[in-house]
Amino acid sequence: MPKPREQQISLKATPYYHCISRCVRRAFLCGTDNITGNSYEHRRSWLENKLLDLPQIFAIDIAAYAIMSNHYHVVLHVDSDRCNLWSDIEVVERWHQLFKGNLLSQRFVRGEVLPQAETRVLKEKIELWRSRLMDISWFMRILNETIAREANLEDDCTGRFWEGRFKSQALLDEAALAACMAYVDLNPVRASMAKTPEKSDHTSVKQRAEKAKIASCPNHLYQQPKQLLPFAGNPRQNMPKGIAMRLTDYLELVDATGRIIRSDKRGAIPDSATTILDRLGINSDQWLTMTQQFEECFTTFAGHETSLRTACEKLDYQRPSGL
């Protein structure tokens, strides 16, 4: 039996999660149905636009994503510190972009003074909404429900569009994060949908590569795509918010890995791209395996043995999964 979601997601263990949603009933998220000949390519833009819009509301950032024919991958980062700094009015205004709220919250945003009893009731509701605005389950719920409604309307049908639950994997350390992001970014290359990562439409790696081409300093935080969690450089003191590696190192590593995958054989990663692997403690064979079979390599948690054991202890698992 699948574990309850609260036993799979713990911000004390890691803020990074790999999520996958797949269509059911032989439904096409995107691509072309070979039987009917109908094209659903336009749905990629639906999903990509919604995916990149939601972080403007939630305290959740997009680290990587890839939109495939009947499923999509996304690597999410939960910024709980940012969410806890939001004022009550900011929480309510953000929630109202998703739902109508209630009569008390509507009066609150209009600037009306509420009696003490109503203020207490509203305060409890605001804290509930605050917790949901940094909740991956609510993020995925809003995203999937929006696309399902639009797809069902277009298909002139009702019923389930997605699988009952999205799959979630906790990325416990830098090595797991780097391997998972590369796995996600290389999905279109493995599926023969693109020849190179930077030419794979509706992926985070294409956005990052296109921005890097025109940037005078591609590793600078403010010269990276605003919709994506930036690469903040190698670990150091006073580390800014972002992924702890250099963007150029990551792009070079993904490109080298993609070339090996496309050739359909094992190969050696160029010396110029191995620096980041050395720092993360991953050898080339492990890297190639993880970037091609990440979902098979790990179950609920992904990381080194020490990270797995620590996370499972915090969540009261009887034994670490995925060792």
N, C-alpha and C positions, 0 to 999 in steps of 0.2 A: 504493500500500500504506500502511495506517495506520502512524503513527509508534509505536515502543515507548512504553509509558507513562512510563518514566523520562526520555524525551526530551520529554515534554509537561509534566511536573511538576517544578519546581525551586524549592525554598523560598528560594534565593538571589535569585530573580527576584521572587517574591510569595508571601505566605501565603494568598491568596484564590483560590478556584476555583469555577467554575460547573459542576455535574455534572447530567446528564440520563440517566435510564434509561427505556426503553420496552419494552412488552410485545410478544411475538411470537405467532404462531399465532392471530391475531385474538382473543387473550386479553384479557379486561377486567380491568384493575387495580381499577377502581372503576366507578361509574355503572351504567347499565342496558343490557343487551344487547337491541337492538331486534328481533332475530330470535327469540331464545328467550324474551324477556321477563324473564329472570333479573336480579335486582338484586344488585349487588356493592358497594353504598354502604358497607357495614360495613368493607370492606377499607381505606377511607381511615383509619379509626382504627387499624387494625393498623399501617399504615405510619407514620402520624404519631407514634404512641406509641413505636415502635421507633426512629424517627429522633431523637426528643427524648431517649430514654434513652441512646443510645450515647455522646453527649458526656460522660456521667458516668463513662465508662470510658476513652475515647480522649482524647488531647490535641487534639481537634478541636471547634470551635464551629460552631453553626448561625447564619448571618447572615440567610438568607432561605430560604423553601421554599414550594412550591405543589404540591398533589397533584391531578392531573387524572384523566380517565377511563382512559386507557391509558398514561400516563407521569407522571413527576414531575420537578420541578426542585428543586435545592438549591444554595445558595451556602455553601461551607465555608471556615472559617478554621483554619489549622494553627498551633497554639501550641507550637512546638518548644522554646522556652525553658522553658515549664512542664514539658514532658515530661522534659527533661534534668535538672530539679531533683528528680524523683521518686527516692526511695530504691529500692534493689533489692527490698525487701519489698513496697513499694507497687506496683512494676511487676508482680511476680508475682501479687499479690492481684487486680490489675486484669485480668491475663491469665486468671486462673482464673475470672473471671466470664464469659469467652467460651469457654474450653477447659479441659480437665482438667490441662493441663501435662504434667509427667513425674514419675517417682518422686522425683527429686532436688528438684524444686520443691515437691512435696507434703510432703516431709520438712522442707524449709526453712521453710515457713509453719507447721509444727507446732513450730518452735523447736529442732529437732534440730541438733547440731553436726556439720557435714560435714567429712570429711578434706580435706586441701589439694587433692588431685587432683580430687575431686568438686566442690569449691568453684570451681575454675578452669573446669571443664566447665559448671557451672551459670551462672557469670558470663557466659560467652560466649552462652549461651542467653538470659539476661536482657537482654543488649544487643540481641540479635535481636528479642526481644519489645518492647523499648523503641522500636526503630525502627518496628515494625509498629503500635504504638499512636499514632503520628503519621503514618501512611501512609493517604492517601485511598483507595488501591486496597483496602486491608484493611477500611477503614470501609465502603465501598460493597459489598464482598464479603459482610460479615456482614449488612448491612442487606438486600441483595437475596436472599441465600440464605434468610434467615429467612422473608421474605414469600413466596418461591417455594415453600418447603416447605408453608406453611400453605395457600396457594392450590391447589397440586396435591392436597393432602389433601382439601380441600373439593370440588374438581372431580373427585375420584376418577380421577386420571390421573397420568402421569409425563412426564418430558421437560422441555425448556427452556421457561421461563416468560418470561425477559428476553432481550433482545438479547445477543449475545456479549460486547460491551464497553459500558460506560457512556461517554457522551461527556463530555469534559472541556475546559473553556476556562479558561486562566489570566487572571486579572483584574489587570493590571499597575499600575494607578494608581487614584486616587480617582474619577476620572470614569468609568472602566470599571466600578468596583464599584457606584457609585450607579446607573448606567444598567442594569446587569445585575440588581441587586436590584429595581428598579422593574419591569423586564421580567418577572421571576419573580412579583412580587406582583400584577401586573396580568394574569397569564395567565387567571384565571377571568373577568375582566371582558371580555377580548378574545373568549373562548369563549362569552360570553353565559350563563355559569353564575352570575353575580352582577351586580347593578346597580351596586354601589359596592365599592371595595377592602375597606372595613371589614366588609362583609357577606359576604365570600367565605370559606366554611368551609374549614378545613384549610389555612390559609395563615399565614405569619408576620405579614403586615401586619394581619390580624384580631387576632392575639394582642397585637401592639404597640398597636393602636388601643384595644382593650378595656381594657388596663392603663393607658393614658394617660388614659382617661376618668375613672378613679377615683383617679388619682395627684394629690397636691397639687403636686408638681413633676415633671412627666412627663419632663423632660430629665435628671433625677438618675439616676445609674447604678443605685442600689439601688431605684428605683421603676419599673424596667423588667422585662419577663419574664425570670425566672432561666434558663429553658431556652434563651434566645437570646443571641447576642453583643450587648452593649449599644451604644447610640450614646453616644460619649464627648464629644461637643461639637466645636466647631471646633478646628483644630490650634493648639497652644500648647505652651509649655515644660512639662516634667513631665507629658506627656500620659498619662492612664491607659489601660489596655487597653480597646479598643473601636473602633467605627467612627468615623472622624474627621469627624463632622457632627452636627448637633443632631437629635434625634428629631422634634421638632415641625416643623422645616423639611422633613425627609424626608416625613413624613406629609402635609403640605400639598402638597408637590410631586407625590406619587403621586396624591393625590385630584384635583388639577387635571388631571393627565395622564389619569387614568381617565375624567374627564368628556369630554375631547376625543376619546378613543378610542371611547367609547360612542356619541358623536354621529356616528361614521363619517365624519368630515371633519377636515381640518386646521383648527387653531384657535390662538389666542394664549393662552399661559400667563399667568395673572394676575401683575401686577407684584409682588404680595406673595410669590409663589412663585419669583421669578427670582433671588433673592439667591444661593441655593446654586448655581445654574447658572453665574452670573457667576464665583463663586469657583473652580468646577471647570473653567472655560474651555469651556463647551458652549453653543452657541446653541440657540434653541428648536426650529428645524427638525431639527438633529442629534439633540436629545433625543427628539423625537417619533419619529424614524426608528429610533433605537436601542431605545426602549422598546416598539416594535411588532415589530421585526425583528432583535433582537440576535443570534440564532443565524446569520442570513444575513449580517449586517454583519461578523462576525468568525469566524475558524476556531479554531485552537488557542489563539491569544493575543488578548487584547482590551486596547486602550489607545491612548494617543497615539503618534505616529510615533516619538518619541524612546524611549518605553518599549518599543515593539515591537523596535526595532533593538538596544537594550541587551540585552533578554532573549534574542533570537536569537543574538547574539554569544556570550553565556554558554553557550548550549546547542549551539553550533557548527552552527547552521543556515546553509545557503549563502546564503539570502536571506530577509528578513523576510516572514512570511505575513500576509495580511490588510491590507496597506497600502492 
